[in-house]
């Protein structure tokens, strides 16, 4: 007979066959910002000679079963899992109705006078539907069929009262459970390490950025937001956050191979950092300084970066060309290049962008994980007003951030094509544009005007009196100062050859 051991995470000290290690080794989590986590827990085992049956009722509801690793971290014994079974159908009334489908049980109902009426009915159909979750750990709603109960030869499409079940069946579980058949070359008691990948856990970065009433020096506070939808509470856990673009295959493809990656950030303060950061492999890893309890269905926030007086620049960008690519879908490039109406659509909006460098000299100089940046400005009554938001990608230190926050109300741009000539035999096109910039603000403004030379890569700018900069093979940029209530005009001709 194979010895059997049961371990419940919530009642370890009262379970025969298990003894928690001194001090109670806390769980450790490495959470990735791609909706999964690696869980490591200490599992105190007592294994017999030969094969021992072990049951652990403390798993998450989104375990990837073939990611499970059970080992002796001290390396003193070899563990071989001969068989592993994962059960994720915890006991509910609907589940019990399903287990007793086809059988007759008793139902009770309270009458108006307070007395109890007892009825016996056969469960023809339970109406139970196994829960399904998406890749983010969210329960997907499904329309369950109505239960069908036979009472005195009559079918009812609802329960005739509160069901009373005779007893628990042997194959029922109260929470997600792993069952193993374990063989070891050295029996005895020891703290095993259990590690596995689970879905239903995620983290993200959020940045709140405040500007004073006048000026563009920024106060930046960054938060990490951790969301636990695993169906399990982790008490006093040691938590690390891995940021980056990890190569993680979709669990629905039934392939649970794990990749690692990250980029992150932290801020050192006199009182000690709340989150510390280090490079890990090709990525960055954040570690929360304090152990914390992460409850199921909980959202937890921890500050990880704080900087004051970060110099920034506000940019006004006019990109006047507007392309509706659906209009040109299916066109060959050689036909599109010579189409007269291509690229003549325009818009009048001038983008507002905030730019600052992620460097130590600017008060930062830490890897910033991707997330949402919200911008606020202090009004004359010292209250903060929201002025825009956008997302950033993972940004290493010493890199420039340029974030679009909205369109300017008082700045206007207009772009008009004034001439178009084409000689297909000689293989050239001449195209002329006139760009008008107007400033209705109370101070002078520098516009950055971006022009896309979209017809071909061989081009030459003609008839332009203003300086411009080549940004790439098909983009140029003008920097034009426009006075208060003023107007400036850019004129140029581009000569294409092929």
C-alpha positions, 0 to 999 in steps of 0.5 A: 500500500502506498503511503498517502500524505495530504497538505493544505496550505491553510492548515499546515501545522495541523496536518499529519505528515507535514511540519512547517519549517522554523520561521515559516518560509514565505512564498516568493513571486516573480510577476511578469507584466504579461499576465503571468507569474512564477510562484515558489513555495516551501512544501515541507514533505515527509516521504516514506521508503518507495512511493508516497502519495502526496496531495497539495490543496494550495494551488492557483486556479490558473496553474500551468500543470506542465510547468510544475517543478518539485525538488529538494533545494539542498540537493540531498535527495532525488525526487521523481514524480511518477504521476501528477494530477491537477484538479481545478473543479472546487466543490460548489452546489452546482458541482455537487449537483453534477456529481449526483446527476441521475440520483435522487436527493432531498430538498428542503423549503421553508413554508410561509408559516416557518415550517420546513417542507421536505421533497425528494427529487431526481437530478435529471440535469444539474446545469453545471458548466465548468468555469473558463478563464481567459489569458488574463485570469478573468472568468468568462461568463457562460450561459448555464442550462437550467437544472432539470429535477424530477419530482413525483414523475414531473419535470421541473426546470428549477430546484424545488428547494435547498439541496441536501447531499448525502456525503462528499464523494471521494473525488471531490476537492474543496480548492485547486489541488495537485496530486503526486506519486513521488519516489525518492532515493532518501526518505525522511522529512525535508522542506521541498521547493515547489515552483510553477507558472500561473496565469491570472497575475499581472503588474503595470507601471503608472506615472503621475507627472506634475508641472508648476503653474509656470515652467516645465520642470516636472515632479515625477512619481511612479507606481507599480500596480499589482493585480492578483486574479489567481484564486489564491492569497499569498501571505507575507510574500517576497515579490519581484517584478520582471519587466520587458518583452518576454517570449511567452507562448499562449497557454491555450496552445498547450505549450507552457515553455517559459522565457524570461525578460524585463526592464524596470526602475527604482529610486534610492531615498534616505529612508531606504528604497521601497523597490530596488532594481537590478539588471537580470539577464537581458532585462531588469528586475525589481524587488519589493523591499518589504514582504507583503500579503497579496490577497486574491482579487486584490489590486495593490500599488507600491511607489517605486520612483520619485524625482523632483525638478526634472527639466523638460521641454514642451514641443509643438509639432505640425505634421500636416499630411494626412493619409487614409491608407484604406483609400489606397489599399491594393495600389501598386507602388509605381502607380501610387507614386505618380497619382496626383491626389496622393498625399494632398489630404491635410489636417490643422491640428498641432500636436503637444509633446513633452520631452525629457531625458531619462538621465541621472543629470536630469534627476532620473537615470533609471530603467523605466518600465512601460506604462501610462504617464499622466500629466497634471499642471498646477492652476493659480488656485494651486489645484492640479488639472489633468492635461493629457496622458499616453503610454511609454515603452520600456525605456533604458536610462539615458534615453530621450522620452517624447510623449504626445499629450494632445493637440494645441487649442491656440496653434493652427497649421495649414498645408496646401499643395500649390503645384504638381508636374510629372514626366513619366518618360523622363522619370521625374515629379515636381511637387510644391507645398505651402505651409501656413503656421498661426500662433494665437497664444500669448507668447512666441512659439517654436513650431516643428514642422514635419514633412514626409517625402512619400513619393520616392527615396530619391529627392531634392528640395528646391525653391526653399528659403528656410533651413531644414533638417533631414531626419531620415530617407523620406522625412525633413523637419523645419523649426520655425518661430512664430510671434504672438498673434503672428503667422509664418509661411513655409514654401518648398518644392521637391524634385523626385527622380527614379 
